[in-house]
Amino acid sequence: MIALVSPAKKLDTAPTELNLPFSQPPLLEKAEELMKTTRRLGPEDLRNLMGISEKLAELNHARFQDFQTPFTPANAKPAALTFNGDVYLGFEAASLSAEDLAWAQDHVGILSGLYGLLRPLDLMQPYRLEMGTRLQTRRGKDLYAFWGDRITEALNAQLAPHTDRTIVNLASQEYFKAVKPKILQGAVVTPVFKEIREGGPKVISFMAKRARGLMTRFMVQQRLDRPDGLKNFAAEGYRYDPALSDLTRWTFTRAQG
């Protein structure tokens, strides 16, 4: 079983003090191919393409120009310690043990516009390139066309040694759209997190993102390798709600406040 999460725009680029093993992204060669396109874009091109500020466009232009392989701990950082958005505040990778992160390496995947698919200990260099970006390449009009079946094929390779080949979809719609269910060699379960508010349970975006990270952490620390174990998830007041769930969408709710 593998949990899939989205990346984050916010990055922590400070050197890590943790002494951890590291690995290379499985699709790094394709990321280098994609980088040939992004490097040709100036700051103004990036600003228009991604709808970002001038300052962010200049920062990411510099990042694209500075991109270099091979990745080493001197010029790159493990993905789970680099992404720093709501999901990763819930996952809190820096507080996990080395044994937890080693287990997560085979059971957690991070979808990425630039790298395609990352594992927690895969080294990465900072970037901003969302999966929904309409970046024209030789393979088509956007990143979905660029990645095609490649991400799904990489997932199938990662799933191959697992007894249970379920994908726990904790990613956003934008990112999970890059996975091709028709060729995915496993079932998909999608947890949904809702807050009980006046008028009924509602998805609150930043709370749902944090909950996805919390569930990923729960899965890692409990060493869950079958999806039914996720129904015991109870972090920060969430509970599985069978009345709001079906076979593939499992809803977790918690009371307001």
NORMO-V818840 format. One line per field, one symbol per residue. ss: DSSP state (~ for helix, > for strand, _ for the rest). psi: psi as a letter, one per 20 degrees, with the letter a starting at -180 (. if undefined). burial: 1 if it has 24 or more other C-alpha atoms within 12 Angstrom, else 0. A space follows every 50 residues. Layout:
ss->???
psi->???
burial->???
This chain:
ss->_>>>>>____>___________>____~~~~~~~~~~~____~~~~~~~~ ___~~~~~~~~~~~~~__________>>~~~~>__~~~~~~_~~~__~~~ ~~~~~~~>>>>>___>>>___>>>____________>__>__~~~~~__~ ~~~~~~~~~_______>>>>__~~~~___________>>>>>>>>>>__> >>__~~~~~~~~~~~~~~~~~_____~~~~~~__~~~_>>_~~~____>> >>>>>__
psi->pppprraqhpqojqqqipnqqrrqphkhhhhhghhhghhiprghghghgi lrrgghghghghghhipqqqprihjrqpghigpkagghhgglhhiqrhhg hhghhijpqoqphgifpqrhjpqqqqronqhjpmopaiiaiahghghcig ghhhghhhhgipgpkpponjrrhggiiipnhhjplrrppoqppqporpir pqpoghghgghggghggggghilpjqhhhhijpkpkiqqpnhhjrahioo pprqqp.
burial->11111111101110000001011111110111011011101010010011 00000110011111001000101001111111111111111111010001 11111111111111111111111111111111101000000111111111 11111101100000111111110011111100011111111111100000 00000011111111111111101111100110101101111000000011 1111000
